[in-house]
Amino acid sequence: MLDQVDAKAIFISKEFDYKPKNCKVFEIDINKEENLLPGFKEVEIYAEDLATLLYTSGTTGNPKIVQLTHGQPSLNGLDIIKSLADNEINVFPAVPKLWEMMLDGIIDKVKNSSKIKHAIFMFNLKHGGILKKIGLGIIPKIIFKPVHKVFGEKIEFLITGGAPLPGNQIKIINPNPKGIGEISFKGHNVFPGYYKNQET
């Protein structure tokens, strides 16, 4: 993998024991400005500059290298954080994966507290709708209050959905309502291509 991307440097944490052979090793503490090497210079970085190379899983062939620019990770994340902090939102639409990640993170945090808290949380998560119907909706409301605070006290619905993203184009290739077609998507938040693999 390192040979394929022509890597010039590898950044590792202290906990990472493996060190490649025949390589110079530099120790950098980003919390101490005076520890930066004299030869390191600040450079200007633009939104369209290459930032990250990610390998695909390779389930349909050889793993390919996905290019991501510096601008792509910040397209939506900062806006979401600012909206949560500045507004008492009522409805929060998002893709399913975001809710899965949030739920997994919340459950993991509850698991680390105590078995009793975890059991109570999971019971209310599973049966909250029933408790509300029989007039005991106040119970899950109390249990989930710390979660509600993250989204604001007025949050009512967390749903899957959203409006089309601006500056994007979608084209249906070989439309086939009864079979399998292909959707082509183009926009600023789509990676610019596979690294050293323009044919794909």
N, C-alpha and C positions, 0 to 999 in steps of 0.2 A: 504494500500500500504506500509506504513512504517513497519507494523508488518511482511509483507511478505518478505521483504528484510533484516530484522533484523537490522534496522538503529540504529546507535549508536550516531549520531549527526546530527543536522539540521542547515544549514547555511541560514540565511535570511537577507534581507536588512532592513534598518531602516524604510523604507516606508511600510513594511509588518507588519500589526498590530497584526495578530494572533500569539499567543505563546502557544504551547501545555502545558497542566497542568502537574504539578509534574516533571518539568524539570529544571535543572540548566541553568541559562542564563549567557553567557560570551559575552563581547563586544570586538571585535577585529578590529583594524584599520590597514589594510595591508600596508598603506602608512607610518606608524610609527613603525619602527622595535622595539623600546623600549616598545611598548604596547603589544607585543606578550607575552602570558602567559609563565612563567618560565618552566612549565611542558611540553611545546610543544618542540618536538625534530625534527630536520631535518631527513628525511628518503630518502633512495635511491629509485628511481622509474625507472622501466624498461619498454620498449616498450610493452612487452606482459602482463604487469600487468593490472588488471581490473581498469578502470577509471570511467565509467558511466553505469548506468542502465536506460534504456528507456522502457516505456510501449508501446506496440502496440495498435492500435485503437480497437481491439477486434471485428472487423466486421464479422469474420468467427468463432467466439467462444469467450472464455474468454481471456481477454488481457494477453499477454505473456511479459516477461521481456527480452529485448535485451541487451546483454553484449557488451560493446565497450572497447577496450584496450587503453592505453595511446598513443600507436604508430599509431593507425588508423587515427585519425583526421589530423595528420601532414603528411600523406603519399603523398598527392598531393598539398595541399594548399600552402605550402612554396615554392614549385617549381614554381607554377603559379605566385605567387607574385614576385619572383626573376626574372623570365623570362620577366614579364611586365616591371620591373624596369631596367633591364640590356640590353634588346634587343628592337630594333625598328621592331616589328613583323609585318608581312603582313597579315597572316591568323591565326585566333584563333578558333579552333574547341572545342566544349564543349557540354555537355548534355543539353537538352531543359530546365530542371529545373534551371540550372545556369543562362541561359539567361532570364528566367521569373523573377527570383529574382533580377537580375541586372536592368531589365526594370522597375519592380515595384519600386525599390529603386530610380531610376532616376526620374520617374514620380512623386513619392511622394515628392521628393526634389523640383521639378519644381512647383508642386501644392502649396507648402509653400512659394513660392516667390511672385507671383502675378497672377491674373486671365488672364491678357493679355499675359504674358510669357507662361503660361500653354496652352492657346488657340493656340498660334503661334507654340509651340513645338508639340502639338498633330496634328495640321494641316500638318506640315512638316513630321511628323512620318507616317501619313496616306498617304500623296500624294507626298512624296519625289521622288518616282520612276517616276511619271508623270512629275513633274517639271524638272527632269533630261532629260527626252525624248524631252521636248519642249525647251531645252536650258537654263533652269533656275536652273540647278543643283547647282550653287554657293550658292543659298539661303539656302537649307538644310545643305550644307557643313558649312556655317557660324553658323547656329543655333546649329548644333551638334558638333561644334569645341571643347567645354569643355569636351564632352564625348570622343571624339577621342584622346584627350591628355592623358587620363587615359591609353589607350592601345598603345599609341605611334603615332607619326605623320604619319607613313607609313602604318597604318592599312588599309586594303582593304576589307577583308571579315571576318565576324563573322558567323561561320557555326556550324551545329550540326553534330558531328561525332568524330572519333578519332581512334588511333591504339590500338590493344589489350594491356591490362596491363600486364607487366611481372610477372611471378611467379604465374599465375592463371590457373585453369583447368575448362573446361566446358564440361558437358556431357548431351546429350539429352536422357531423359528417356521416354520410350514408344512413339517413333516418330510417328506422325500422321499428314501428310501434310494437310489433309482435315478436321481435327478436332482440339481438344485441347490436347497438349502434355505438357511436363514438362522439364524445363531446370535446371540442377543442376550446381551450381557455387561454386568453392572452391578457396580460395586465402588468402593472408595476409591481405587484406583490407576488408574481410568478417568477421562479428562478430562471435566469437567462439561458440556461442550457447545461448539458453534461460536459464536464471538464475533459478536454482532449477527446471528445466523442461527438462531433458535430452531426454525423450521419443519424444517430439515434434521436 
